Amino acid sequence: MLKLINTKILLAILAALTAIGGAVAYQRHETEKAAAAAAKAAAFLEQQQRDAEEQRKRDEAFRQQVEQNKQRHNSAAAKEGKTWKTYLP
């Protein structure tokens, strides 16, 4: 009788340890999934930041090119009147 009770207690302890082990494994799996999702989100944000920085550089280069073109075209237009005044055929 005592041996049967000890066997049942051992089986209950084994079942409890199995449940705890399953919970620990599940928790570890969920933690790994969360870490992978966080790493993916961080990589995505870094890529967005790099893209935004590249776009800012392209915009700045375009603005500078527009300013240079403006200055070049404006300077030619400003000197045009002077060239006709000094022209002698």
PDB file of N, CA, C and O in Angstrom:
ATOM      1  N   MET A   1       0.830  -1.190   0.000  1.00  0.00           N
ATOM      2  CA  MET A   1       0.000   0.000   0.000  1.00  0.00           C
ATOM      3  C   MET A   1       0.880   1.261   0.000  1.00  0.00           C
ATOM      4  O   MET A   1       0.651   2.192  -0.772  1.00  0.00           O
ATOM      5  N   LEU A   2       1.875   1.269   0.868  1.00  0.00           N
ATOM      6  CA  LEU A   2       2.776   2.411   0.950  1.00  0.00           C
ATOM      7  C   LEU A   2       3.559   2.575  -0.346  1.00  0.00           C
ATOM      8  O   LEU A   2       3.823   3.697  -0.778  1.00  0.00           O
ATOM      9  N   LYS A   3       3.929   1.457  -0.967  1.00  0.00           N
ATOM     10  CA  LYS A   3       4.665   1.521  -2.219  1.00  0.00           C
ATOM     11  C   LYS A   3       3.786   2.119  -3.316  1.00  0.00           C
ATOM     12  O   LYS A   3       4.290   2.862  -4.159  1.00  0.00           O
ATOM     13  N   LEU A   4       2.505   1.820  -3.329  1.00  0.00           N
ATOM     14  CA  LEU A   4       1.564   2.355  -4.314  1.00  0.00           C
ATOM     15  C   LEU A   4       1.392   3.862  -4.141  1.00  0.00           C
ATOM     16  O   LEU A   4       1.320   4.596  -5.127  1.00  0.00           O
ATOM     17  N   ILE A   5       1.327   4.323  -2.899  1.00  0.00           N
ATOM     18  CA  ILE A   5       1.198   5.758  -2.615  1.00  0.00           C
ATOM     19  C   ILE A   5       2.476   6.477  -3.047  1.00  0.00           C
ATOM     20  O   ILE A   5       2.407   7.544  -3.657  1.00  0.00           O
ATOM     21  N   ASN A   6       3.629   5.910  -2.741  1.00  0.00           N
ATOM     22  CA  ASN A   6       4.898   6.512  -3.147  1.00  0.00           C
ATOM     23  C   ASN A   6       5.001   6.592  -4.675  1.00  0.00           C
ATOM     24  O   ASN A   6       5.497   7.580  -5.218  1.00  0.00           O
ATOM     25  N   THR A   7       4.532   5.554  -5.357  1.00  0.00           N
ATOM     26  CA  THR A   7       4.557   5.549  -6.816  1.00  0.00           C
ATOM     27  C   THR A   7       3.665   6.652  -7.365  1.00  0.00           C
ATOM     28  O   THR A   7       4.051   7.345  -8.306  1.00  0.00           O
ATOM     29  N   LYS A   8       2.470   6.826  -6.789  1.00  0.00           N
ATOM     30  CA  LYS A   8       1.546   7.873  -7.240  1.00  0.00           C
ATOM     31  C   LYS A   8       2.140   9.263  -6.978  1.00  0.00           C
ATOM     32  O   LYS A   8       2.024  10.162  -7.811  1.00  0.00           O
ATOM     33  N   ILE A   9       2.762   9.424  -5.837  1.00  0.00           N
ATOM     34  CA  ILE A   9       3.394  10.722  -5.527  1.00  0.00           C
ATOM     35  C   ILE A   9       4.536  10.988  -6.508  1.00  0.00           C
ATOM     36  O   ILE A   9       4.677  12.108  -6.999  1.00  0.00           O
ATOM     37  N   LEU A  10       5.347   9.978  -6.795  1.00  0.00           N
ATOM     38  CA  LEU A  10       6.432  10.148  -7.747  1.00  0.00           C
ATOM     39  C   LEU A  10       5.896  10.484  -9.142  1.00  0.00           C
ATOM     40  O   LEU A  10       6.475  11.317  -9.840  1.00  0.00           O
ATOM     41  N   LEU A  11       4.816   9.855  -9.545  1.00  0.00           N
ATOM     42  CA  LEU A  11       4.212  10.163 -10.837  1.00  0.00           C
ATOM     43  C   LEU A  11       3.665  11.588 -10.865  1.00  0.00           C
ATOM     44  O   LEU A  11       3.783  12.276 -11.880  1.00  0.00           O
ATOM     45  N   ALA A  12       3.068  12.038  -9.759  1.00  0.00           N
ATOM     46  CA  ALA A  12       2.555  13.403  -9.686  1.00  0.00           C
ATOM     47  C   ALA A  12       3.702  14.410  -9.755  1.00  0.00           C
ATOM     48  O   ALA A  12       3.597  15.440 -10.421  1.00  0.00           O
ATOM     49  N   ILE A  13       4.796  14.101  -9.061  1.00  0.00           N
ATOM     50  CA  ILE A  13       5.969  14.976  -9.103  1.00  0.00           C
ATOM     51  C   ILE A  13       6.546  15.010 -10.516  1.00  0.00           C
ATOM     52  O   ILE A  13       6.918  16.074 -11.012  1.00  0.00           O
ATOM     53  N   LEU A  14       6.620  13.848 -11.163  1.00  0.00           N
ATOM     54  CA  LEU A  14       7.121  13.769 -12.534  1.00  0.00           C
ATOM     55  C   LEU A  14       6.228  14.575 -13.486  1.00  0.00           C
ATOM     56  O   LEU A  14       6.725  15.275 -14.368  1.00  0.00           O
ATOM     57  N   ALA A  15       4.913  14.470 -13.302  1.00  0.00           N
ATOM     58  CA  ALA A  15       3.986  15.230 -14.147  1.00  0.00           C
ATOM     59  C   ALA A  15       4.167  16.728 -13.923  1.00  0.00           C
ATOM     60  O   ALA A  15       4.134  17.502 -14.880  1.00  0.00           O
ATOM     61  N   ALA A  16       4.357  17.146 -12.678  1.00  0.00           N
ATOM     62  CA  ALA A  16       4.558  18.564 -12.366  1.00  0.00           C
ATOM     63  C   ALA A  16       5.867  19.062 -12.975  1.00  0.00           C
ATOM     64  O   ALA A  16       5.912  20.153 -13.544  1.00  0.00           O
ATOM     65  N   LEU A  17       6.927  18.268 -12.858  1.00  0.00           N
ATOM     66  CA  LEU A  17       8.200  18.658 -13.449  1.00  0.00           C
ATOM     67  C   LEU A  17       8.113  18.734 -14.970  1.00  0.00           C
ATOM     68  O   LEU A  17       8.728  19.610 -15.579  1.00  0.00           O
ATOM     69  N   THR A  18       7.366  17.836 -15.585  1.00  0.00           N
ATOM     70  CA  THR A  18       7.175  17.866 -17.032  1.00  0.00           C
ATOM     71  C   THR A  18       6.430  19.138 -17.439  1.00  0.00           C
ATOM     72  O   THR A  18       6.787  19.783 -18.425  1.00  0.00           O
ATOM     73  N   ALA A  19       5.391  19.497 -16.674  1.00  0.00           N
ATOM     74  CA  ALA A  19       4.637  20.715 -16.970  1.00  0.00           C
ATOM     75  C   ALA A  19       5.522  21.952 -16.815  1.00  0.00           C
ATOM     76  O   ALA A  19       5.470  22.863 -17.641  1.00  0.00           O
ATOM     77  N   ILE A  20       6.324  21.982 -15.770  1.00  0.00           N
ATOM     78  CA  ILE A  20       7.230  23.118 -15.552  1.00  0.00           C
ATOM     79  C   ILE A  20       8.259  23.188 -16.680  1.00  0.00           C
ATOM     80  O   ILE A  20       8.554  24.273 -17.181  1.00  0.00           O
ATOM     81  N   GLY A  21       8.799  22.055 -17.076  1.00  0.00           N
ATOM     82  CA  GLY A  21       9.765  22.016 -18.168  1.00  0.00           C
ATOM     83  C   GLY A  21       9.138  22.500 -19.472  1.00  0.00           C
ATOM     84  O   GLY A  21       9.773  23.230 -20.234  1.00  0.00           O
ATOM     85  N   GLY A  22       7.911  22.104 -19.728  1.00  0.00           N
ATOM     86  CA  GLY A  22       7.210  22.574 -20.922  1.00  0.00           C
ATOM     87  C   GLY A  22       6.977  24.073 -20.884  1.00  0.00           C
ATOM     88  O   GLY A  22       7.113  24.755 -21.900  1.00  0.00           O
ATOM     89  N   ALA A  23       6.627  24.586 -19.712  1.00  0.00           N
ATOM     90  CA  ALA A  23       6.405  26.026 -19.573  1.00  0.00           C
ATOM     91  C   ALA A  23       7.711  26.797 -19.783  1.00  0.00           C
ATOM     92  O   ALA A  23       7.713  27.856 -20.410  1.00  0.00           O
ATOM     93  N   VAL A  24       8.802  26.276 -19.270  1.00  0.00           N
ATOM     94  CA  VAL A  24      10.100  26.930 -19.447  1.00  0.00           C
ATOM     95  C   VAL A  24      10.501  26.921 -20.921  1.00  0.00           C
ATOM     96  O   VAL A  24      10.991  27.922 -21.443  1.00  0.00           O
ATOM     97  N   ALA A  25      10.293  25.795 -21.581  1.00  0.00           N
ATOM     98  CA  ALA A  25      10.633  25.715 -23.004  1.00  0.00           C
ATOM     99  C   ALA A  25       9.771  26.676 -23.817  1.00  0.00           C
ATOM    100  O   ALA A  25      10.269  27.335 -24.730  1.00  0.00           O
ATOM    101  N   TYR A  26       8.491  26.758 -23.494  1.00  0.00           N
ATOM    102  CA  TYR A  26       7.594  27.674 -24.196  1.00  0.00           C
ATOM    103  C   TYR A  26       8.019  29.120 -23.965  1.00  0.00           C
ATOM    104  O   TYR A  26       8.033  29.927 -24.894  1.00  0.00           O
ATOM    105  N   GLN A  27       8.365  29.441 -22.720  1.00  0.00           N
ATOM    106  CA  GLN A  27       8.791  30.798 -22.396  1.00  0.00           C
ATOM    107  C   GLN A  27      10.073  31.162 -23.157  1.00  0.00           C
ATOM    108  O   GLN A  27      10.198  32.277 -23.664  1.00  0.00           O
ATOM    109  N   ARG A  28      11.013  30.232 -23.237  1.00  0.00           N
ATOM    110  CA  ARG A  28      12.254  30.475 -23.960  1.00  0.00           C
ATOM    111  C   ARG A  28      11.955  30.705 -25.447  1.00  0.00           C
ATOM    112  O   ARG A  28      12.527  31.595 -26.075  1.00  0.00           O
ATOM    113  N   HIS A  29      11.055  29.892 -25.993  1.00  0.00           N
ATOM    114  CA  HIS A  29      10.686  30.043 -27.406  1.00  0.00           C
ATOM    115  C   HIS A  29      10.048  31.410 -27.654  1.00  0.00           C
ATOM    116  O   HIS A  29      10.371  32.078 -28.636  1.00  0.00           O
ATOM    117  N   GLU A  30       9.159  31.817 -26.781  1.00  0.00           N
ATOM    118  CA  GLU A  30       8.504  33.125 -26.922  1.00  0.00           C
ATOM    119  C   GLU A  30       9.516  34.269 -26.790  1.00  0.00           C
ATOM    120  O   GLU A  30       9.423  35.271 -27.500  1.00  0.00           O
ATOM    121  N   THR A  31      10.471  34.117 -25.890  1.00  0.00           N
ATOM    122  CA  THR A  31      11.512  35.135 -25.713  1.00  0.00           C
ATOM    123  C   THR A  31      12.369  35.239 -26.969  1.00  0.00           C
ATOM    124  O   THR A  31      12.709  36.340 -27.401  1.00  0.00           O
ATOM    125  N   GLU A  32      12.717  34.102 -27.553  1.00  0.00           N
ATOM    126  CA  GLU A  32      13.503  34.111 -28.787  1.00  0.00           C
ATOM    127  C   GLU A  32      12.725  34.754 -29.930  1.00  0.00           C
ATOM    128  O   GLU A  32      13.292  35.489 -30.739  1.00  0.00           O
ATOM    129  N   LYS A  33      11.424  34.474 -29.992  1.00  0.00           N
ATOM    130  CA  LYS A  33      10.602  35.094 -31.035  1.00  0.00           C
ATOM    131  C   LYS A  33      10.537  36.605 -30.846  1.00  0.00           C
ATOM    132  O   LYS A  33      10.619  37.361 -31.814  1.00  0.00           O
ATOM    133  N   ALA A  34      10.390  37.041 -29.600  1.00  0.00           N
ATOM    134  CA  ALA A  34      10.326  38.477 -29.326  1.00  0.00           C
ATOM    135  C   ALA A  34      11.662  39.144 -29.653  1.00  0.00           C
ATOM    136  O   ALA A  34      11.689  40.249 -30.194  1.00  0.00           O
ATOM    137  N   ALA A  35      12.763  38.476 -29.328  1.00  0.00           N
ATOM    138  CA  ALA A  35      14.086  39.034 -29.631  1.00  0.00           C
ATOM    139  C   ALA A  35      14.298  39.115 -31.139  1.00  0.00           C
ATOM    140  O   ALA A  35      14.859  40.091 -31.638  1.00  0.00           O
ATOM    141  N   ALA A  36      13.855  38.099 -31.860  1.00  0.00           N
ATOM    142  CA  ALA A  36      13.992  38.122 -33.323  1.00  0.00           C
ATOM    143  C   ALA A  36      13.143  39.241 -33.923  1.00  0.00           C
ATOM    144  O   ALA A  36      13.580  39.921 -34.851  1.00  0.00           O
ATOM    145  N   ALA A  37      11.939  39.433 -33.401  1.00  0.00           N
ATOM    146  CA  ALA A  37      11.074  40.509 -33.896  1.00  0.00           C
ATOM    147  C   ALA A  37      11.682  41.870 -33.590  1.00  0.00           C
ATOM    148  O   ALA A  37      11.616  42.778 -34.418  1.00  0.00           O
ATOM    149  N   ALA A  38      12.270  42.019 -32.417  1.00  0.00           N
ATOM    150  CA  ALA A  38      12.903  43.287 -32.064  1.00  0.00           C
ATOM    151  C   ALA A  38      14.119  43.557 -32.954  1.00  0.00           C
ATOM    152  O   ALA A  38      14.343  44.693 -33.371  1.00  0.00           O
ATOM    153  N   ALA A  39      14.892  42.530 -33.240  1.00  0.00           N
ATOM    154  CA  ALA A  39      16.055  42.700 -34.115  1.00  0.00           C
ATOM    155  C   ALA A  39      15.608  43.072 -35.528  1.00  0.00           C
ATOM    156  O   ALA A  39      16.227  43.910 -36.184  1.00  0.00           O
ATOM    157  N   LYS A  40      14.539  42.449 -35.981  1.00  0.00           N
ATOM    158  CA  LYS A  40      14.015  42.756 -37.314  1.00  0.00           C
ATOM    159  C   LYS A  40      13.512  44.193 -37.374  1.00  0.00           C
ATOM    160  O   LYS A  40      13.755  44.898 -38.354  1.00  0.00           O
ATOM    161  N   ALA A  41      12.813  44.627 -36.332  1.00  0.00           N
ATOM    162  CA  ALA A  41      12.322  46.002 -36.287  1.00  0.00           C
ATOM    163  C   ALA A  41      13.481  46.998 -36.234  1.00  0.00           C
ATOM    164  O   ALA A  41      13.430  48.046 -36.879  1.00  0.00           O
ATOM    165  N   ALA A  42      14.512  46.678 -35.475  1.00  0.00           N
ATOM    166  CA  ALA A  42      15.672  47.566 -35.392  1.00  0.00           C
ATOM    167  C   ALA A  42      16.375  47.658 -36.746  1.00  0.00           C
ATOM    168  O   ALA A  42      16.794  48.740 -37.158  1.00  0.00           O
ATOM    169  N   ALA A  43      16.501  46.536 -37.430  1.00  0.00           N
ATOM    170  CA  ALA A  43      17.137  46.554 -38.756  1.00  0.00           C
ATOM    171  C   ALA A  43      16.304  47.364 -39.735  1.00  0.00           C
ATOM    172  O   ALA A  43      16.849  48.099 -40.559  1.00  0.00           O
ATOM    173  N   PHE A  44      14.994  47.234 -39.649  1.00  0.00           N
ATOM    174  CA  PHE A  44      14.104  47.990 -40.530  1.00  0.00           C
ATOM    175  C   PHE A  44      14.217  49.489 -40.261  1.00  0.00           C
ATOM    176  O   PHE A  44      14.261  50.289 -41.196  1.00  0.00           O
ATOM    177  N   LEU A  45      14.262  49.869 -38.991  1.00  0.00           N
ATOM    178  CA  LEU A  45      14.401  51.279 -38.644  1.00  0.00           C
ATOM    179  C   LEU A  45      15.747  51.835 -39.098  1.00  0.00           C
ATOM    180  O   LEU A  45      15.820  52.962 -39.587  1.00  0.00           O
ATOM    181  N   GLU A  46      16.804  51.053 -38.940  1.00  0.00           N
ATOM    182  CA  GLU A  46      18.125  51.500 -39.405  1.00  0.00           C
ATOM    183  C   GLU A  46      18.133  51.698 -40.918  1.00  0.00           C
ATOM    184  O   GLU A  46      18.715  52.657 -41.424  1.00  0.00           O
ATOM    185  N   GLN A  47      17.483  50.782 -41.634  1.00  0.00           N
ATOM    186  CA  GLN A  47      17.406  50.911 -43.092  1.00  0.00           C
ATOM    187  C   GLN A  47      16.627  52.166 -43.473  1.00  0.00           C
ATOM    188  O   GLN A  47      17.003  52.880 -44.402  1.00  0.00           O
ATOM    189  N   GLN A  48      15.544  52.427 -42.754  1.00  0.00           N
ATOM    190  CA  GLN A  48      14.767  53.639 -43.027  1.00  0.00           C
ATOM    191  C   GLN A  48      15.603  54.888 -42.762  1.00  0.00           C
ATOM    192  O   GLN A  48      15.539  55.852 -43.526  1.00  0.00           O
ATOM    193  N   GLN A  49      16.380  54.876 -41.693  1.00  0.00           N
ATOM    194  CA  GLN A  49      17.226  56.024 -41.383  1.00  0.00           C
ATOM    195  C   GLN A  49      18.290  56.220 -42.456  1.00  0.00           C
ATOM    196  O   GLN A  49      18.566  57.350 -42.860  1.00  0.00           O
ATOM    197  N   ARG A  50      18.893  55.118 -42.919  1.00  0.00           N
ATOM    198  CA  ARG A  50      19.881  55.236 -43.992  1.00  0.00           C
ATOM    199  C   ARG A  50      19.234  55.778 -45.266  1.00  0.00           C
ATOM    200  O   ARG A  50      19.805  56.632 -45.944  1.00  0.00           O
ATOM    201  N   ASP A  51      18.050  55.280 -45.585  1.00  0.00           N
ATOM    202  CA  ASP A  51      17.352  55.764 -46.778  1.00  0.00           C
ATOM    203  C   ASP A  51      17.007  57.240 -46.654  1.00  0.00           C
ATOM    204  O   ASP A  51      17.141  57.996 -47.616  1.00  0.00           O
ATOM    205  N   ALA A  52      16.562  57.652 -45.469  1.00  0.00           N
ATOM    206  CA  ALA A  52      16.226  59.056 -45.258  1.00  0.00           C
ATOM    207  C   ALA A  52      17.466  59.938 -45.375  1.00  0.00           C
ATOM    208  O   ALA A  52      17.401  61.030 -45.940  1.00  0.00           O
ATOM    209  N   GLU A  53      18.583  59.472 -44.849  1.00  0.00           N
ATOM    210  CA  GLU A  53      19.827  60.235 -44.934  1.00  0.00           C
ATOM    211  C   GLU A  53      20.288  60.359 -46.394  1.00  0.00           C
ATOM    212  O   GLU A  53      20.714  61.430 -46.827  1.00  0.00           O
ATOM    213  N   GLU A  54      20.199  59.267 -47.137  1.00  0.00           N
ATOM    214  CA  GLU A  54      20.562  59.316 -48.557  1.00  0.00           C
ATOM    215  C   GLU A  54      19.652  60.273 -49.317  1.00  0.00           C
ATOM    216  O   GLU A  54      20.111  61.023 -50.178  1.00  0.00           O
ATOM    217  N   GLN A  55      18.361  60.245 -48.996  1.00  0.00           N
ATOM    218  CA  GLN A  55      17.411  61.146 -49.660  1.00  0.00           C
ATOM    219  C   GLN A  55      17.739  62.601 -49.324  1.00  0.00           C
ATOM    220  O   GLN A  55      17.665  63.475 -50.187  1.00  0.00           O
ATOM    221  N   ARG A  56      18.104  62.856 -48.058  1.00  0.00           N
ATOM    222  CA  ARG A  56      18.489  64.211 -47.665  1.00  0.00           C
ATOM    223  C   ARG A  56      19.718  64.674 -48.442  1.00  0.00           C
ATOM    224  O   ARG A  56      19.787  65.821 -48.881  1.00  0.00           O
ATOM    225  N   LYS A  57      20.685  63.772 -48.608  1.00  0.00           N
ATOM    226  CA  LYS A  57      21.895  64.125 -49.364  1.00  0.00           C
ATOM    227  C   LYS A  57      21.557  64.409 -50.820  1.00  0.00           C
ATOM    228  O   LYS A  57      22.054  65.376 -51.398  1.00  0.00           O
ATOM    229  N   ARG A  58      20.711  63.567 -51.418  1.00  0.00           N
ATOM    230  CA  ARG A  58      20.314  63.805 -52.813  1.00  0.00           C
ATOM    231  C   ARG A  58      19.559  65.124 -52.946  1.00  0.00           C
ATOM    232  O   ARG A  58      19.774  65.880 -53.894  1.00  0.00           O
ATOM    233  N   ASP A  59      18.664  65.395 -51.978  1.00  0.00           N
ATOM    234  CA  ASP A  59      17.927  66.661 -52.013  1.00  0.00           C
ATOM    235  C   ASP A  59      18.868  67.852 -51.895  1.00  0.00           C
ATOM    236  O   ASP A  59      18.716  68.844 -52.609  1.00  0.00           O
ATOM    237  N   GLU A  60      19.832  67.753 -51.000  1.00  0.00           N
ATOM    238  CA  GLU A  60      20.780  68.854 -50.812  1.00  0.00           C
ATOM    239  C   GLU A  60      21.620  69.061 -52.078  1.00  0.00           C
ATOM    240  O   GLU A  60      21.856  70.195 -52.496  1.00  0.00           O
ATOM    241  N   ALA A  61      22.067  67.959 -52.679  1.00  0.00           N
ATOM    242  CA  ALA A  61      22.840  68.075 -53.920  1.00  0.00           C
ATOM    243  C   ALA A  61      21.983  68.696 -55.021  1.00  0.00           C
ATOM    244  O   ALA A  61      22.475  69.513 -55.799  1.00  0.00           O
ATOM    245  N   PHE A  62      20.725  68.324 -55.093  1.00  0.00           N
ATOM    246  CA  PHE A  62      19.827  68.890 -56.093  1.00  0.00           C
ATOM    247  C   PHE A  62      19.620  70.383 -55.846  1.00  0.00           C
ATOM    248  O   PHE A  62      19.639  71.184 -56.780  1.00  0.00           O
ATOM    249  N   ARG A  63      19.419  70.751 -54.565  1.00  0.00           N
ATOM    250  CA  ARG A  63      19.247  72.171 -54.233  1.00  0.00           C
ATOM    251  C   ARG A  63      20.489  72.971 -54.622  1.00  0.00           C
ATOM    252  O   ARG A  63      20.378  74.065 -55.175  1.00  0.00           O
ATOM    253  N   GLN A  64      21.658  72.432 -54.337  1.00  0.00           N
ATOM    254  CA  GLN A  64      22.895  73.125 -54.702  1.00  0.00           C
ATOM    255  C   GLN A  64      23.017  73.264 -56.215  1.00  0.00           C
ATOM    256  O   GLN A  64      23.445  74.304 -56.717  1.00  0.00           O
ATOM    257  N   GLN A  65      22.639  72.210 -56.937  1.00  0.00           N
ATOM    258  CA  GLN A  65      22.691  72.277 -58.402  1.00  0.00           C
ATOM    259  C   GLN A  65      21.720  73.326 -58.920  1.00  0.00           C
ATOM    260  O   GLN A  65      22.046  74.064 -59.850  1.00  0.00           O
ATOM    261  N   VAL A  66      20.538  73.400 -58.333  1.00  0.00           N
ATOM    262  CA  VAL A  66      19.561  74.410 -58.744  1.00  0.00           C
ATOM    263  C   VAL A  66      20.097  75.808 -58.467  1.00  0.00           C
ATOM    264  O   VAL A  66      19.947  76.712 -59.289  1.00  0.00           O
ATOM    265  N   GLU A  67      20.726  75.983 -57.299  1.00  0.00           N
ATOM    266  CA  GLU A  67      21.298  77.294 -56.967  1.00  0.00           C
ATOM    267  C   GLU A  67      22.418  77.661 -57.943  1.00  0.00           C
ATOM    268  O   GLU A  67      22.504  78.809 -58.381  1.00  0.00           O
ATOM    269  N   GLN A  68      23.265  76.711 -58.282  1.00  0.00           N
ATOM    270  CA  GLN A  68      24.334  76.981 -59.246  1.00  0.00           C
ATOM    271  C   GLN A  68      23.763  77.343 -60.605  1.00  0.00           C
ATOM    272  O   GLN A  68      24.241  78.265 -61.266  1.00  0.00           O
ATOM    273  N   ASN A  69      22.739  76.613 -61.013  1.00  0.00           N
ATOM    274  CA  ASN A  69      22.101  76.922 -62.301  1.00  0.00           C
ATOM    275  C   ASN A  69      21.465  78.304 -62.279  1.00  0.00           C
ATOM    276  O   ASN A  69      21.539  79.044 -63.259  1.00  0.00           O
ATOM    277  N   LYS A  70      20.846  78.646 -61.166  1.00  0.00           N
ATOM    278  CA  LYS A  70      20.238  79.973 -61.037  1.00  0.00           C
ATOM    279  C   LYS A  70      21.295  81.060 -61.158  1.00  0.00           C
ATOM    280  O   LYS A  70      21.119  82.041 -61.880  1.00  0.00           O
ATOM    281  N   GLN A  71      22.390  80.870 -60.443  1.00  0.00           N
ATOM    282  CA  GLN A  71      23.452  81.876 -60.475  1.00  0.00           C
ATOM    283  C   GLN A  71      24.057  81.981 -61.872  1.00  0.00           C
ATOM    284  O   GLN A  71      24.348  83.078 -62.348  1.00  0.00           O
ATOM    285  N   ARG A  72      24.240  80.860 -62.512  1.00  0.00           N
ATOM    286  CA  ARG A  72      24.825  80.864 -63.850  1.00  0.00           C
ATOM    287  C   ARG A  72      23.888  81.572 -64.832  1.00  0.00           C
ATOM    288  O   ARG A  72      24.335  82.399 -65.627  1.00  0.00           O
ATOM    289  N   HIS A  73      22.618  81.258 -64.779  1.00  0.00           N
ATOM    290  CA  HIS A  73      21.670  81.858 -65.709  1.00  0.00           C
ATOM    291  C   HIS A  73      21.411  83.330 -65.375  1.00  0.00           C
ATOM    292  O   HIS A  73      21.265  84.160 -66.272  1.00  0.00           O
ATOM    293  N   ASN A  74      21.358  83.634 -64.117  1.00  0.00           N
ATOM    294  CA  ASN A  74      21.120  85.021 -63.725  1.00  0.00           C
ATOM    295  C   ASN A  74      22.307  85.906 -64.078  1.00  0.00           C
ATOM    296  O   ASN A  74      22.126  87.047 -64.502  1.00  0.00           O
ATOM    297  N   SER A  75      23.503  85.394 -63.908  1.00  0.00           N
ATOM    298  CA  SER A  75      24.684  86.213 -64.204  1.00  0.00           C
ATOM    299  C   SER A  75      24.763  86.495 -65.707  1.00  0.00           C
ATOM    300  O   SER A  75      25.153  87.592 -66.106  1.00  0.00           O
ATOM    301  N   ALA A  76      24.407  85.545 -66.520  1.00  0.00           N
ATOM    302  CA  ALA A  76      24.434  85.768 -67.962  1.00  0.00           C
ATOM    303  C   ALA A  76      23.379  86.796 -68.354  1.00  0.00           C
ATOM    304  O   ALA A  76      23.622  87.642 -69.214  1.00  0.00           O
ATOM    305  N   ALA A  77      22.226  86.724 -67.736  1.00  0.00           N
ATOM    306  CA  ALA A  77      21.160  87.674 -68.063  1.00  0.00           C
ATOM    307  C   ALA A  77      21.522  89.072 -67.574  1.00  0.00           C
ATOM    308  O   ALA A  77      21.161  90.060 -68.213  1.00  0.00           O
ATOM    309  N   ALA A  78      22.213  89.167 -66.478  1.00  0.00           N
ATOM    310  CA  ALA A  78      22.580  90.469 -65.940  1.00  0.00           C
ATOM    311  C   ALA A  78      23.615  91.160 -66.821  1.00  0.00           C
ATOM    312  O   ALA A  78      23.616  92.388 -66.897  1.00  0.00           O
ATOM    313  N   LYS A  79      24.480  90.429 -67.476  1.00  0.00           N
ATOM    314  CA  LYS A  79      25.529  91.017 -68.313  1.00  0.00           C
ATOM    315  C   LYS A  79      25.079  91.220 -69.756  1.00  0.00           C
ATOM    316  O   LYS A  79      25.804  91.815 -70.553  1.00  0.00           O
ATOM    317  N   GLU A  80      23.915  90.740 -70.089  1.00  0.00           N
ATOM    318  CA  GLU A  80      23.481  90.804 -71.476  1.00  0.00           C
ATOM    319  C   GLU A  80      23.303  92.241 -71.949  1.00  0.00           C
ATOM    320  O   GLU A  80      23.674  92.562 -73.078  1.00  0.00           O
ATOM    321  N   GLY A  81      22.753  93.099 -71.127  1.00  0.00           N
ATOM    322  CA  GLY A  81      22.549  94.493 -71.519  1.00  0.00           C
ATOM    323  C   GLY A  81      23.866  95.209 -71.757  1.00  0.00           C
ATOM    324  O   GLY A  81      23.951  96.054 -72.648  1.00  0.00           O
ATOM    325  N   LYS A  82      24.862  94.902 -71.007  1.00  0.00           N
ATOM    326  CA  LYS A  82      26.166  95.559 -71.143  1.00  0.00           C
ATOM    327  C   LYS A  82      26.839  95.168 -72.464  1.00  0.00           C
ATOM    328  O   LYS A  82      27.505  95.991 -73.091  1.00  0.00           O
ATOM    329  N   THR A  83      26.666  93.939 -72.873  1.00  0.00           N
ATOM    330  CA  THR A  83      27.334  93.506 -74.097  1.00  0.00           C
ATOM    331  C   THR A  83      26.769  94.228 -75.308  1.00  0.00           C
ATOM    332  O   THR A  83      27.521  94.541 -76.231  1.00  0.00           O
ATOM    333  N   TRP A  84      25.493  94.499 -75.337  1.00  0.00           N
ATOM    334  CA  TRP A  84      24.901  95.193 -76.483  1.00  0.00           C
ATOM    335  C   TRP A  84      25.224  96.674 -76.486  1.00  0.00           C
ATOM    336  O   TRP A  84      25.224  97.314 -77.537  1.00  0.00           O
ATOM    337  N   LYS A  85      25.496  97.213 -75.320  1.00  0.00           N
ATOM    338  CA  LYS A  85      25.825  98.626 -75.264  1.00  0.00           C
ATOM    339  C   LYS A  85      27.228  98.882 -75.816  1.00  0.00           C
ATOM    340  O   LYS A  85      27.491  99.927 -76.412  1.00  0.00           O
ATOM    341  N   THR A  86      28.106  97.933 -75.612  1.00  0.00           N
ATOM    342  CA  THR A  86      29.485  98.144 -76.061  1.00  0.00           C
ATOM    343  C   THR A  86      29.726  97.543 -77.430  1.00  0.00           C
ATOM    344  O   THR A  86      30.853  97.575 -77.925  1.00  0.00           O
ATOM    345  N   TYR A  87      28.711  97.002 -78.045  1.00  0.00           N
ATOM    346  CA  TYR A  87      28.903  96.389 -79.358  1.00  0.00           C
ATOM    347  C   TYR A  87      28.975  97.447 -80.437  1.00  0.00           C
ATOM    348  O   TYR A  87      28.093  98.296 -80.566  1.00  0.00           O
ATOM    349  N   LEU A  88      30.012  97.379 -81.183  1.00  0.00           N
ATOM    350  CA  LEU A  88      30.152  98.297 -82.302  1.00  0.00           C
ATOM    351  C   LEU A  88      30.294  97.495 -83.594  1.00  0.00           C
ATOM    352  O   LEU A  88      31.252  96.739 -83.753  1.00  0.00           O
ATOM    353  N   PRO A  89      29.351  97.657 -84.511  1.00  0.00           N
ATOM    354  CA  PRO A  89      29.448  96.863 -85.740  1.00  0.00           C
ATOM    355  C   PRO A  89      30.429  97.444 -86.721  1.00  0.00           C
ATOM    356  O   PRO A  89      30.622  96.890 -87.803  1.00  0.00           O
TER     357      PRO A  89
END
